[in-house]
Amino acid sequence: MTDEIRDVGAQDPTENNSPIAWEDSDETQFLRQESPGGPVCYFNNEAFAHGAVVKSGTSMLRCDRGIWIEAGPADSDNP
């Protein structure tokens, strides 16, 4: 059985969403200090567990203790 990666679309600013950041950026370090790592990330009011990967537009996002981290392009043939 393979894990299917969900296409969640774009974040709706009126919904509960965790921030999206680059893995090793200063912004990510700041976000971690401002919102200490919860066990889930939110995307349009839906909770995703730490480690979950979703597709949003042209990007893959990985939940990392309450922050979405850019995990690469959604289409590996067209990075």
C-alpha positions in Angstrom: 0.0 0.0 0.0 1.4 3.4 -0.9 0.7 6.6 0.9 -1.2 9.0 -1.4 -0.2 12.7 -1.1 -3.2 14.9 -0.8 -3.6 17.9 -3.1 -4.8 20.6 -0.6 -4.9 23.5 -3.0 -4.0 27.0 -1.8 -4.4 28.3 1.7 -7.6 30.2 2.4 -6.6 33.2 4.6 -10.0 33.1 6.4 -9.2 29.5 7.6 -6.8 28.3 10.3 -3.4 27.7 8.7 0.1 27.1 10.0 2.8 29.2 8.5 4.9 28.0 5.4 8.6 28.6 5.6 11.9 27.4 4.1 13.7 24.7 6.2 16.9 26.5 7.1 15.8 30.2 7.0 16.0 32.8 9.7 12.2 33.1 9.3 11.8 29.4 10.2 13.8 29.9 13.4 11.7 33.0 14.3 8.4 31.1 13.6 9.6 28.2 15.9 10.2 30.7 18.7 6.9 32.5 18.2 4.8 29.3 18.0 6.6 26.5 19.8 6.2 23.2 18.0 2.8 21.8 18.2 2.2 18.2 17.1 0.2 19.2 14.1 0.0 21.7 11.2 -3.2 23.2 10.0 -4.2 23.8 6.3 -7.6 25.3 5.8 -8.8 24.2 9.2 -7.7 20.6 8.7 -5.0 19.2 11.0 -2.1 17.2 9.7 0.3 15.2 11.8 4.0 16.0 12.2 5.7 14.5 9.1 2.7 14.6 6.8 3.4 15.7 3.2 0.8 17.6 1.1 0.7 19.1 -2.3 -0.2 22.8 -2.5 -0.1 24.3 -6.0 3.4 23.7 -7.4 5.0 22.8 -4.1 5.2 19.9 -1.7 4.9 20.9 2.0 6.0 18.8 5.0 4.6 19.4 8.5 7.4 20.0 10.9 6.1 20.6 14.5 3.5 23.1 13.6 5.2 24.8 10.6 4.9 23.8 6.9 8.3 23.4 5.3 8.8 23.6 1.6 9.7 20.0 0.6 10.4 20.5 -3.1 8.4 20.9 -6.3 5.1 19.0 -6.8 6.1 17.9 -10.3 9.6 16.3 -10.3 9.7 16.5 -14.1 9.2 20.3 -14.1 11.1 21.7 -11.0 
